[in-house]
């Protein structure tokens, strides 16, 4: 007699045409933008991130900050609204939004160090970006350095492209980890629903009780509609230990466009 458990049920779903996505792996994956985009895209250049030490008011010792100077130029043929959306993700799990909660004196220290009078405050660079190379603008992304060791930093820079994609995020409560955090299109979501119906029919023939329990878990995975934007992903290794955080180098490992 054949017995069906949660693991076997996952195989039934696979046979029915569904993807198996192991837990913890999807977080490292990002949907890809169009190979040839029909949307506007700004020209973007940046400098390797570096560290600045700033003595804050009433602080016992200076605070360390990562910062990344950049220049954005509009060559799209029409004025664009530039709203940078920048995050740093570390291998320790820190997800830090740039410039959030950063004191004004940190920007002043960076501007003085870079000797760039045209460097704009993060709050001022948001707005209409005029066309032409002569209208390029210099900005900076700033993050507080975590107080623990970090060996890799991934920077996500959004706001450089008008390309967006309507997707569905599917999270499963099933023990198999099916669809955990996956992003799928409406077409693929329809295919998944059809495959679930086929899996239901197959599983009921083997063990109706287990099939009902597992399918109930999957039915609880209500898709969430999300809008993903074309985002530049820049990856750096930061070798060294936390005791030398101020001197740790940023080694570029790659850059690519993703949807986020």
N, C-alpha and C positions, 0 to 999 in steps of 0.2 A: 504493500500500500504506500502511495506517495504522500509524504507530509510536506506541508508548505509553511516555512517560517518567513520572517521579515527579509532575510538575505535572499532566500529563494524567490520571494516575491519581486525583489529588485531585478532578478534575472528574467522573470516573466515580463516585466515592464520593458526591459532592454529588448527582448524578443519582439515585443509589440511595436517597437520603433521609437522608444524614448531614450534620451540621453541619460547616462549615469554621471553625476558630477560629485566626486568625493568631497567630503567636508573639508573646509580649510584651503581648498585649491583655487576656488573661483575668485577669492579676494585678490589673488595675484594676477588675474586675467582681466583684460579690458576689451570691450568691443572696439572694432576698428572703424575709423571714418571712411568715407568714400575715397576710392583710389583717385578719381578725378572729381574734385569738388566744384560745385556750381555756385558756391557762396563766396563772399568776400573774405579776404585773409590779409592781415596786417604784416608788414615786414618787421621782424623782431631780431634783435641781437642782445647779447648779455655778456657780462663778465663772470669769471669763476667766483662763486661765493667765498666770502672771507669773514673773519671774526673781528669785532670791535668790542673793546672793553670800556664801559661807561660807569662812572661813579654817580649813583642816583642819590637824591636827597634822603638823608637819614639812614642810608645803607651802610652796613659795616664794611663791606668790601665791594669792589666794582662788579657789575653784572655783565655777563658776556652775551653778545647777540650775533647771530649770523646775518649777513646782508648780501644781496645780489643786485648790483646796478644793472640797468637795462635801458635800451633805447627802442622805441616803437615808432614806426613810420608808416604813413598811409599812402600806398601806391595803388589803391583800388579804383580810382577814377571818380570817387565821390566821398564827401565827408562821412566819417563813421563815428558812432558813439563808442568810446573806449571805457570799459568798466573792467579793470583787471580783477581776476578772481584767483588768488594764488595760495597754495597750501604746500607745506613740507610734511612728508611722511617718512618717519625713521624706521629702521629695522627693529627698534624697541617697541613700536606700536604707537608712537606719538604722532598725532595729526594736528599740525599747528597752522592756523590761518595767519597769513602774513599781516604785519602792521597792527594786529589787534592788541590793544592794551600796551602798546609801545610808547613810552614817554617821549614828548617832543625833543628833549635834549639828546636823545639817541640819534634822531635825524640830524640835528645840528653837528654832532660829533662825526657822523658819516660824511656829511657835506664838507666839513673842514678837512677831513682826511683825504677825500677824493679830489679836493680842490676843483670842484665843479659848481660854479655859480648857477648853472642852468638846471641842476638837479632839483626836481620838484617833490614837494611833500606828497605822500601817498593820497591824502585827502584832496589835493589840488589837481592831481593828474587825471582824475576821473572827469570825463566830459567829452565834448566834440573834438575829434582829431581831424584837423584840416588836411587836405591832400598835398602831396609834394614832399620831396626830400628836405626842403628847407623848413618844413613844419614838424619835423620829428621832435619827439619829447623824451627827456631823460627822467627815469623813475628809479625807484629802489624798493625791493621787497625785503622786509626785516622780520626775523623770528628770534625769540629768546632761546638761548642754547639750553637744552635739557640738562638737569643736574646728574644724569647718569650717562654711561658710555653709549655712544652711537657710532656704528661702523658703516652705515649706509643711509643716505638721504635721497629721497625721490621728490622732486619738485614738480607740482602740477600747476601750469600757468594757463588759466582760462581767460577768455575775453579777446583772443587774437583772431578769432574766426566766427563767421555768422552761421556755420554749419551746425545743425541740430538734428537729432533723431528721436522720434517717439518710440520708446521701448517699454517692455513690461518686466518688472523684477519679480521673480518667483522664488519664494522661500518655502521649503518643505518641512513639516513637522515629523516626517517619517524617519524611522531608524536608519534607513538606507542612505539618507543624506541626499536624496534625489533633488535636483534643481536648486541646491542650496546657494542662494544669492545670485542665481543666473540672470542674465539679461537676455531677453528674447524678443523677436519681432512679433507683431500681431499674427503674421502667417505661421510662424513657428508655434505660437501659443495655441492656435487652432489645431495644428497637427498634433500637439501634445494632448489636447483634450480628446481628440479622436483616438489616439493611442491608448489613453486611459480607459476608454470604453472597451477597446479590444482586450486590454489586459484584464479588465473586470470579468469579461466573459470567459477568458482562459483560466484565470485564477479560481473562479467559482467551481469549475469542473474538478479542480484538484483538492481544495480545502476551502469551502465557503466561509467558515468562521474567520480564518486568518485573512482571507481576501477582504472581508467586510471591514475588519479592524485596520488593515493597512490602507485600504482605499479611503477610509474615513480620515485618516491622518493626512493623506494627500489632498483630500477635498478641502481641508482647512487652509491649504496654501493658496490664499486668494492673491492673484496677481496685482501688483501695484503699478499703476501707470507712471512712468518717469520720463523726463525730457533730458537727454544726454547731449552735451555740447562737445565739439571738437576742442581738445585740450592738448597743449604741448607737455610731454612728460620727459623730464631731464633727470638722469640718475647719476649720483656721485657716490663713490666710496670715500670714507673718512677714516683711514687707518690710524691707529694710535690708541691711547687710553684716556680715560676721563680726566686724569690728573694733568694732562697736557692739552686740554680742549681748546685753549687759545691758540695753539700752534698746529693743530691737526690740519693736514692738507685736504683739499677737495679734488679727488681724481675722477674725471669724467669717464663714465662707463657706457653712456649711450643716451640718445634722445630719439623720440618718435612721437607721432600724433596718436592719441587715443580718444575714445568717447568716455566722458565722465559726467 
